[in-house]
Amino acid sequence: TLGTQTDYRDGEAQTDPFSPEYVVPSGSVPELLTLATLAWGRGLPAGQAEVEMIERAREKRAWEATLPAMDNASQIVKRRKMMDDMERKEWAFREQEIEKLQEVRLEVLKKLLQKREENQNKLNAKRLDDHWQNHQRAKEEKIRKIQHDYALMLRKLIAKRKNVMGKLERRDIIKEYTDFASQTYAPLSRIGCFPDNHSERYVVKNFYLNTFAGLCELEASLPDSVTQVKIKVPKPKYTTTKTGFIKRSAKLEVELAQVHQ
């Protein structure tokens, strides 16, 4: 009433079929012994080729039974002729087998060639795709450079168009200081101005800030109201009126505190 399930399938645990021992009686030749060369995986289970081989073996045994005896000279000639005919048939059959085998090999070779051609076509297509992608990237880079040069030349033409007649313009200091992109706030290094050079000259060096004696002197010069801070205690807010009622603002604060909690 109980069922068990193993970790392996039946096909994995199945071994080769068992072939028991046998004894052949004297004077008998069983037909089954002609298949002793076949084994599991090598001819068994029998297919169309094995069935044709069995039929040919039966026909050959039947033909051997019809051979004349060798006790007469005329029978010997007849026997030799029959054996020659059988040998020709066997050679013709062998040639047919060779032709079939060659056809199978040709089919396999055709499939291999077709597969190799498909792989070569895929490889060629991938190479063409990569080549096309490289050309596209080069094309996009060239277009980007052309657009950048176009914008640069356009800005130069606009700058030249402002002063077509080549007249000298006076410096407008107010305009320079109102425009934060002017040379006053953002000088260009190509004009000859390097704002990062000698930046230490803008550092404030003060005696009262960099030395201890200066700090003491600075502290002594300050009034007492700066160093000694006087804190006034805030007066508490009265939540009740003179008559003893609670103010409306106090009620609202209590309600807001409850809502917040």
C-alpha positions, 0 to 999 in steps of 0.5 A, spaced: 500 500 500 506 504 500 509 507 494 517 509 493 520 514 489 527 513 487 532 519 485 533 516 479 529 515 472 528 508 470 532 509 464 538 511 468 538 505 472 536 500 466 542 496 464 543 492 458 538 486 457 540 479 460 543 474 456 542 467 459 547 461 458 544 456 452 546 449 450 546 447 443 543 440 442 548 436 437 546 435 430 542 442 430 544 449 428 539 454 431 538 460 426 538 464 432 546 463 433 547 467 426 545 473 430 550 472 436 554 477 433 549 482 435 549 486 442 545 491 445 547 498 442 550 494 436 544 492 432 539 491 437 534 493 437 534 490 430 532 496 425 531 495 417 538 494 416 538 488 421 532 485 418 535 485 411 541 482 413 537 476 416 533 475 410 539 475 406 542 470 410 536 466 410 536 466 402 543 464 402 542 458 407 536 456 402 541 457 396 546 453 399 541 447 400 539 447 393 547 446 391 548 440 387 552 434 390 560 434 388 560 426 386 559 428 379 563 432 374 557 435 370 554 437 377 561 440 379 560 445 373 553 446 375 555 448 382 561 452 380 556 456 375 551 457 381 557 459 385 559 464 380 552 467 379 551 468 387 558 471 387 556 476 382 550 478 386 554 479 392 558 483 389 553 487 386 549 488 393 556 490 395 556 495 390 549 498 392 551 498 399 558 502 397 553 507 393 548 508 399 554 509 404 557 514 399 550 517 398 550 518 406 557 521 406 555 526 401 549 528 405 553 529 411 558 533 407 553 537 404 550 539 411 557 540 413 558 545 407 552 548 408 553 549 416 560 552 414 557 557 409 552 559 414 557 561 419 561 564 414 555 568 412 554 570 419 561 572 420 561 576 414 554 580 416 557 581 423 564 584 419 560 589 415 555 591 421 562 593 425 564 596 418 558 600 417 558 602 425 565 605 424 563 609 418 557 612 422 561 614 428 566 617 423 560 620 420 557 623 426 564 625 429 565 629 422 558 632 422 559 634 430 566 638 428 563 641 422 557 644 426 562 646 432 566 650 426 560 653 424 558 656 430 565 658 432 565 662 425 558 664 426 560 668 432 566 671 429 562 674 424 557 676 429 563 680 433 566 683 426 559 685 424 559 689 430 564 694 428 564 694 420 567 700 419 573 699 424 571 705 428 575 706 435 570 705 440 571 708 447 571 704 453 565 704 457 567 702 464 559 702 467 557 697 462 563 693 463 562 693 471 554 691 470 556 685 465 559 680 470 561 676 463 566 682 461 573 682 462 573 685 468 570 679 472 572 674 467 578 676 464 581 671 458 588 668 458 588 669 451 588 676 451 594 676 456 591 676 463 592 670 468 587 671 474 591 665 478 598 668 478 600 672 484 593 670 488 597 671 495 597 678 494 590 679 495 590 675 502 589 680 508 595 680 513 593 684 519 597 685 525 591 684 530 589 678 527 595 674 525 599 675 532 597 674 539 599 681 542 595 684 536 589 680 539 590 682 546 591 689 544 584 688 540 581 685 545 583 691 550 580 696 545 573 693 545 568 696 550 565 692 556 559 691 552 562 687 547 566 682 551 561 681 557 554 680 554 548 681 559 542 677 558 535 679 560 531 674 563 524 674 559 518 675 562 513 670 562 507 670 558 501 671 562 495 666 560 490 669 565 487 676 565 486 680 571 479 678 572 481 670 572 479 668 565 484 664 560 486 668 554 483 665 547 491 665 545 492 660 551 487 656 549 489 655 542 496 654 544 493 648 548 489 645 543 495 646 538 500 642 543 494 637 543 494 636 536 501 636 535 502 630 540 
